[in-house]
Amino acid sequence: MEKYFDASYIFEALPMLIPFLKVTFYVTVLSVLFGSIIGLILAIMKLGKNKIGQKIANGYTTILRCTPSIVLLFLVYYGVPALAGSFGIDLNSLDTSVFVIITFSLQFGAYMSEVIRSAYESIDKGQYEAAVSVGLSPVQAYWRIIFPQAFVVALPNFGNSLLELMKEGSLAYTIGLIDVMGKANLIIAGNINAHALEIYIALSLIYWVLSIAIEQFFFRLEKLFSKGKQVIKTT
């Protein structure tokens, strides 16, 4: 078995790995979408006056944030079909990506609930009162004054959460999802573990490029939405 390092394998692996990014993107986008909805619902519960709702939302966030991603992934992969089976529903034929999306939606929702809550609480509530006092309805005050500012505050943390989700999503290969990480492991297995280092370097290059691109996108987005929001001091 060949064990020497050969950089040419890095460039040979890239064309084989890149097509499987569509699976990674598919899982990430749907997890972000559903996770953001869950996070918004949890944030509303946390900010509401119902004590039971607050405890449920805080408990959910604590449990999900303290559960390792790979543990949660296996809990969902084995637990959901078992739970459904007790009601006579067979979920064993579902595509593996469904369980991956459920897992990371639940986890992303926990993180987003804190992002949304902290962004909302960072806005001075006096602005809402001032908006209503000049004739805006409560809905208009939130939509035109509070939410735009909270959105800008939430952007950096949303971007960081997205990056973490994309990286944690690489664990999906452990339950058989063939995304970019899964394909890398198939290539290595096909080579009988030869040149594994080169394959993982190629995989790292892909993740580095994606991470930098996402980071720059959110940086520019934050800069764009922050225009005109600086406070001008007068003497």
N, C-alpha and C positions, 0 to 999 in steps of 0.2 A: 504493500500500500504506500502510495506517495505521501510524504509528510512535509516536503519542503515548501517554502512560501513561493508562490508564483502570482505576481501582481496582475498578470493577464486574466486570471480567473475573476478578478473584481469587475473588469469591463465586460467579460463574457456573461457574468451573472446579471448585470443591470438590465439588459433587454428581456431577460427571463422573469425578472421580479416586477418591473414597472407595470405590465398589464394587470397584475393582481392588485394594484392600488385601487382599482374601481371597487373591489370588495371592501377594502379598508375605508374608502370614502363613503360607501353606501351605509355601512354600519355606523360610522361616526356621525354622518348627517342626521340619520334617523334617531340615534341616541341623543344627540343635542336637541333635536326638535321635541321629542317626547319628554326628555329630561327637563327642558326649560318650562314646559307646561306643568310638570310635577313641581318644579321649584317655585313657580309663580303661585300655585295653589298653597304650597307649604308656607311661603312667605306671607301670604294673606292671612293664613291661620295664625302665624306667629305675631303678626302686627294687630290682629283682631283683639277684641275684648273677652272672647270666650276662653276661659281658663282651661277647659278640657281640650279645646282645639289647639291651644298653645302647647300643652303638655304632649299631645299626640305628635305635633309637628316637630317639637324639640327632641322628643324621644326617637322619632324616625331619623332625624338628622344625625343624632349622636350614634345610633346603632350602625347606620350605613357608613358613616365616616370612620368608624372604628373597625369595620370589617374589611380585611384585605380583599382586593379585587378578585384574586384567584379563588378565594374561599367563597365569595358571593357568586362567582361564575358557576362553580360546581353545585352550590346550593340551588341555584335557579335551574341549572341543566338537569339535575336529578330530582329536585324537589317539586318543581312545577308539574312535570308529567305524573309524579307519584300522587300529588294532591288532586290533580284532575282525574286520575284513575280511580280514586276513591268515590268520585261522583259518576263513574261510568264513562268518562271522556278519555279517549285515547289520543295523546299528543306526541307519541313516540315517532310518528311519521313527519313531524314538523321539521322544516329546514333548521340546521344548526344556527344560522344567523339570527333566527327569531329569539333564541335564548340569549345570544350575545347582546342583541339590542335591548331586551328586557333588563338584563343585568346592568348594562352601562347607563340606561335611561334612569333606573332607580338610583344608581350612584351619582350620576350627574345632577339629578334632581335635588339630592341632599346638599351638594355643593352650591348649586344655583340658588337655593332657598336662602342661604346665608349671604350670597352676593347681592341678591335683590333686597333683602332686609337691610343690610348695612348701607347699601346705596340710597335707599329710601330715607333711612334715619339720618343720613348725612346732610340732607337738605333742610334748611331752616324753615320750620313750620310757619314762621311769620310771613313768609312769602305767599303761602296759601291764604292766610287771613287777609293779606293786602289785596290779593287778586279778587277774592270774593267781595271785599269792601268797595272795589271800583266797578262792580257790576258783572263779573264773570260768574257763571254757575259753578258749583263744585266740580262737575265733570270737566268743564272747560279749564278750570284752575289746575286740575291734575294733569290734563292732557297737554296744555300749553305751557305750564310753568314748572310743575314738579317732575313729571316723567322725563322731559328732555334733559334736565339736569341730572337726574338719577341715572339715566341711560349712559351719560358721559362718565360718571363716577364708576359705574359697573363694568365698563368696557375692558379695562386692564385685567380685572379679575376673571371676567368671562373668557378673555383670550387665554389666560393662564390655565383655566379649567379645561378649555378645549384642547390645549396642548397636552395636558395630563391625560385626558380621555383618549386622545389618539395614541399616546404611548402605552397606556394601560390596555388598549384594545389589542395590542400584540399578543396578549395572553390568550386570546380566543383560539389560537391554534391548538391549545391543550385539550379542547373538546372537539377538535376536528374541522374547524373552519379554515378553509384554504384562502387566506388573504395573503398579503405580501410577506408576513412573517411565516405563515404556514407553508408558502411556496419555498421560502429559503430553507426550511427544514426538510422539505421533500427533496430539494436539490442535494443537500448534504447527505441525506440517507441514500440517494441514488448513487452518490460518489463513494459510498461506504465510509463516510466521515472524512474523506480526503479533502483537503483545501477548505475546511470549515471556516477557518479564520478569514480567508478571502471573501467568502460568501457573506459572513457577518459584517465585514467592513463595507461591502457593497450595500447591505441593508442599512447600516449606519449612515452612509452617505445619503440615502433616500430620506431617512428620517431627519437628518440634519437640514437638508434642503427644504423639506416640508415645514419643519419647525421655524426656521428663519423666515420663510415666506409668510407664515401665519402671524408670527411676531411682528413683522414689518407691516402687514396689512392692518392689524389692530392698532399699531402705533400711529399710522397715517390716518386711520379712521378716528381715533381719539383726537388727533391734532385738528382734523377737519371739523368735528363737532364742537371743539373747544373754542373755535374762533369767535371772537366777539363776546366771550363770557368773562374776560378778565375785568377785574374791578379797576376803574380809573380813579386814581387819587387826585383830589383837587386841594389847592392850598387857599 
